[in-house]
Each structure stands twice: as C-alpha cells, then as structure tokens.
C-alpha cells in the first residue's frame, strides 16, 4: 500500500457521498432516480437517460472477479517493497453489472481466476479516508 501522504482524492458533488460512506466502511453506488441505472463512478449525467437526479444504494461489497492483473514492477522506487500486488475489477453483487477496481489481497496471484467470489474490506489510509480492496470470500482479514 502506498504511503498515506501519496493518496489524494478530489471529491466533487457527484463523488462526495461515495467517499463519505467509504470513510465509514460502507459501499455506496449511484442510481439514477429516473431510469434506475446503477453506475460507478458517479457522474453528472446518467449514461442511459441523461438525467442528473440520483440517489445512493448501499451494496454488500460481495462480488466476483471480472478481470485482474498482478503488478510486478514498482512505478516508483518507494514502492519496491510493495510488489507484487494484485488489482481486480470486481462485478458487485446487487449492482446491476457495476464494477469496482481495488487491490486484491489475501490470495496468491496464481490462484486468482475469473468468477472467483470476493468480498470487500477497507484499507484505512488516514482518518476519514478508506479505500476499497477485495479478498477471497470467506477468508480471514489480515
């Protein structure tokens, strides 16, 4: 995990509810109030009907690996001790096909496969800022 001072987010009015909930270890997903389309990341217009009216739905954080990669080369010298690490694109249960990107922890990279069941856990970066990451469903948190 990168040092806390490296992690900066710039929420706007469309993403602030997501980040506020993440700081409380809750996963929210934007849903269009007009057509019901769920979307991640949230943005100013629904890609289906162009409405700007949205509400927020809390999801369980369970899902399945859609795709993944393993990073072997540190992009910065200070990250040399962090490689290798996995990153997964997870299709979220109850999210109508919505996918979320996060680190993949608690599993050997050779054991990862498409369709693998995972569950969300939170990486606390600093007070009020937590990032989503995923581990195999039913495994123990580190």
C-alpha distance (Angstrom), angle and dihedral (degrees) to the residues before:
residue distance angle dihedral
X1 . . .
X2 3.80 . .
X3 3.79 119.9 .
X4 3.83 111.6 -85.4
X5 3.79 92.7 -114.9
X6 3.82 89.2 61.8
X7 3.78 94.5 58.2
X8 3.77 112.3 86.9
X9 3.77 127.4 163.0
X10 3.78 127.4 -171.6
X11 3.79 106.8 -156.5
X12 3.76 119.5 -166.8
X13 3.79 129.8 -169.0
X14 3.80 90.1 -79.5
X15 3.81 97.5 50.2
X16 3.82 102.3 31.2
X17 3.84 94.5 90.4
X18 3.82 90.2 54.0
X19 3.82 92.4 51.8
X20 3.81 93.7 43.2
X21 3.81 90.3 53.7
X22 3.82 92.2 44.2
X23 3.80 88.4 56.5
X24 3.82 85.8 58.3
X25 3.84 92.4 46.0
X26 3.80 93.3 -108.1
X27 3.79 124.4 128.6
X28 3.80 115.1 -138.8
X29 3.78 127.3 -175.8
X30 3.81 125.6 -164.1
X31 3.81 116.7 -118.1
X32 3.81 126.0 -169.9
X33 3.79 110.3 -116.8
X34 3.80 91.4 -150.1
X35 3.81 105.4 46.7
X36 3.82 102.1 11.4
X37 3.82 96.1 -123.2
X38 3.79 112.2 154.9
X39 3.77 116.5 -143.0
X40 3.76 140.9 -175.4
X41 2.92 124.1 -138.1
X42 3.78 97.8 31.9
X43 3.76 116.9 -130.1
X44 3.77 140.9 171.0
X45 3.82 97.5 -86.6
X46 3.78 133.8 40.5
X47 3.81 106.0 -119.7
X48 3.81 89.6 -141.2
X49 3.81 105.5 46.8
X50 3.84 103.3 4.8
X51 3.81 92.6 -123.0
X52 3.79 118.5 151.2
X53 3.80 93.9 -155.2
X54 3.78 113.2 104.6
X55 3.76 140.8 160.2
X56 3.78 131.3 -165.8
X57 3.80 128.6 -109.6
X58 3.79 122.7 -164.0
X59 3.80 113.5 -132.0
X60 3.79 128.0 -160.0
X61 3.80 95.6 -123.1
X62 3.79 92.6 -123.5
X63 3.78 118.4 126.4
X64 3.76 148.1 127.5
X65 3.78 131.5 -91.2
X66 3.79 108.6 -103.2
X67 3.80 95.4 176.1
X68 3.79 137.9 -17.4
X69 3.77 145.4 -177.6
X70 3.77 136.0 -161.2
X71 3.79 117.8 -134.8
X72 3.81 112.0 -143.6
X73 3.79 101.3 164.1
X74 3.82 118.8 67.4
X75 3.79 110.2 -130.0
X76 3.80 89.1 -151.3
X77 3.81 129.3 29.9
X78 3.82 91.6 -120.8
X79 3.83 89.0 62.9
X80 3.81 95.3 56.2
X81 3.81 90.9 105.7
X82 3.82 91.9 53.1
X83 3.80 99.6 61.3
X84 2.90 135.9 134.6
X85 3.78 100.1 42.2
X86 3.78 133.3 154.2
X87 3.78 128.9 -125.8
X88 3.80 120.2 -165.3
X89 3.78 135.2 -166.5
X90 3.79 102.5 -144.7
X91 3.80 126.0 -162.7
X92 3.79 103.7 -140.6
X93 3.79 122.7 -130.3
X94 3.80 109.8 -115.8
X95 3.79 91.6 12.1
X96 3.81 99.3 109.0
X97 3.80 91.6 -121.3
X98 3.80 96.5 -38.5
X99 3.80 113.1 151.0
X100 3.79 130.2 -157.6
X101 3.79 128.7 -161.9
X102 3.80 119.8 -136.7
X103 3.76 144.3 141.9
X104 3.78 115.9 -78.1
X105 3.81 113.1 -134.8
X106 3.77 138.2 175.1
X107 3.80 96.4 35.0
X108 3.79 136.0 89.4
X109 3.80 110.3 -113.1
X110 3.82 90.7 -125.2
X111 3.81 90.4 60.0
X112 3.82 96.6 55.6
X113 3.78 116.8 105.8
X114 3.78 138.3 166.6
X115 3.79 111.0 -86.6
X116 3.82 93.2 26.6
X117 3.80 110.2 149.7
X118 3.79 114.0 -119.0
X119 3.77 138.0 171.8
X120 3.75 132.8 -147.8
X121 3.75 125.1 -105.9
X122 3.76 126.8 173.6
X123 3.79 128.0 -118.2
X124 3.79 106.9 -150.4
X125 3.79 106.7 -144.1
X126 3.80 97.1 175.0
X127 3.82 134.9 -32.8
X128 3.80 108.9 -49.3
X129 3.82 95.3 8.4
X130 3.78 120.3 92.2
X131 3.79 127.8 160.8
X132 3.80 125.7 -149.9
X133 3.78 119.8 -113.8
X134 3.78 132.1 165.9
X135 3.79 137.3 -133.6
X136 3.80 131.9 -178.3
X137 3.81 110.8 -74.3
X138 3.78 112.9 -95.2
X139 3.81 95.6 15.4
X140 3.77 122.7 126.7
X141 3.78 122.4 -97.1
X142 3.80 113.8 -116.0
